[in-house]
Amino acid sequence: MDGLLLDGVRDNSPAATAGVKAGDKVVKLAGHDIRNVMDYTFVLGEMKAGEEYEIVVLRGTERLTLKIVPVKR
């Protein structure tokens, strides 16, 4: 199974606000399949601050679709 396993999520980050947790595996972000860290980094770079996107994570046996809103760095 491809995806990016998250070993941590910063407090008060857009991911934390969206409900993403450490141990989740990101499999889709903003409509793009995520197979590895390069996919993830590329899609993050394409996302616009303040716009809402879907992030799909696997948590145990559950597949969760959450809403994430990136912020300006």
N, C-alpha and C positions, 0 to 999 in steps of 0.2 A: 504493500500500500504506500503510495507516494504521499507527500505532504510535508509540512514543516512542524516539527515538535517544538513547542515553546517551553523552555526550562524556567522561564520567569516572565512576569508581567509587572511593569512599573506601576506603583500606586498612582492614581489620578491620571494615568495615560489614557489616550483614546481607546486602547484595547481594554483596559480595566473598566472604563466607563461603559463599554459595550457589553461587558460581562465575560470577556475572555479570561481564562485562568491558566496558571502554570500547569503544564501537563497536557493542555489541549493541543491537538494537531490541526493546523490550518490546511485545508484542502482546496478552498476556493476563496478568492478575494476580488471584489469589484468585478465579478463576472469572469475572472481568469482562473484556470486550474493552477494550483500551486503544487509543484513537484519537489522543489528544493529551495534553498535560501536564495539562489539567484533569481528564480521566478518571483519570490516574495519581495526582494529588494527592487526588482524592476517595476512591479505593480505599485508598490509604495511610492516610487518616484513619479508615477503617472497620475496618482490620485491628487485631487485638489482639496486644499484646506476648506473646511466649512461645508463640504458636500457629504451627503450620507451615502454610504456604500454597504453592501452585504458582505459579511465574512462568514464562511461556513467552516465549522470546526468539528472534529470528532473528539468526544469526551467519553472515554470508556466505550460502551456500545452505542451511545447516542450520537446522532448527527444533528448539530444545532446550527440554525441560521440566525445570526445576530446582526445588528445595525451598528456600523462604526462611522464616526465623523472625525476625520483627521484634523489636526490643528497646525497652524503655522509653526515652524521650528524657530 
